[in-house]
Amino acid sequence: MVVKFNYEYEGKEYFGKVFRPIAKVSFFSPKTKTQTAIWMVVDTGADFTILPKYVARDLGISIENDCVMDKTRGVGGEQTIYLCKARITAKIGGLSRKVPLAFFDADNVPPLLGRLGFLETFDVEFLRSRAVVFKEYSK
């Protein structure tokens, strides 16, 4: 199976027009048995998948009881994050995975689709036509 998403236009900057690779990911709540769909930045520089704090609430995940506090470092400096103790089912198109998640300590941050346990489980292509393609991993 192949799932494809077009890049999102972010605006014009000093160096030209900026397009960002994005993907629509659905996360399934183990507690409420509902799903939350989120448009995420496909970020090969992110070690793991990190969502804004409000998504934990939407999924019925308690930051205090279901997560472990940690720190992450990136372009924006060091931030507090919360690592979810259990893997959560996520779906991109028809492709489903049990993935590790973390949550930022804020709501106003972009959701990042990272490598560990998620991107690395697919064959991912970034096309010149400004699209990102997810395929089942082939050995």
C-alpha positions, 0 to 999 in steps of 0.5 A, spaced: 500 500 500 502 507 498 499 513 501 501 520 499 500 527 501 502 533 498 506 538 501 503 544 505 505 551 503 508 555 509 509 562 505 514 566 502 521 567 506 527 571 504 530 565 500 523 563 496 517 559 497 517 554 503 513 548 502 513 543 508 512 535 508 506 533 512 501 527 513 495 526 516 495 521 522 490 518 526 491 516 533 487 511 537 485 512 544 486 506 548 481 509 554 476 512 550 476 508 544 476 514 539 481 517 534 484 523 533 486 525 526 492 530 526 496 534 520 503 533 522 510 535 520 514 529 517 520 531 520 526 526 519 530 530 524 526 528 529 528 522 533 521 521 535 514 523 534 512 529 539 505 532 539 502 538 542 500 537 550 492 538 548 493 531 544 494 527 550 488 530 553 484 528 547 486 521 547 485 521 554 492 520 556 494 523 563 501 526 563 502 525 570 500 518 570 501 515 563 507 518 562 515 520 564 518 527 564 524 528 560 528 533 556 529 534 548 534 538 545 533 541 538 533 548 534 529 551 539 533 549 545 531 544 550 524 543 552 520 538 557 517 533 554 512 527 556 514 520 554 508 516 553 509 509 557 505 505 552 505 505 545 499 508 541 496 505 535 497 510 529 494 510 522 497 513 516 492 512 510 491 504 511 497 503 514 497 502 521 502 501 527 503 501 534 508 507 536 512 510 541 509 518 543 511 524 546 508 530 548 510 537 548 509 541 555 505 546 551 499 546 546 502 551 541 508 547 538 507 543 531 506 536 531 512 532 529 512 525 526 519 522 527 523 516 526 524 512 532 518 507 531 514 510 526 518 513 520 523 508 520 517 503 519 516 505 512 519 506 506 518 514 505 520 518 499 520 526 499 518 527 491 521 533 487 513 534 486 512 536 493 509 530 496 511 525 501 510 518 500 509 512 505 510 505 503 510 498 507 517 497 508 520 492 504 526 487 506 
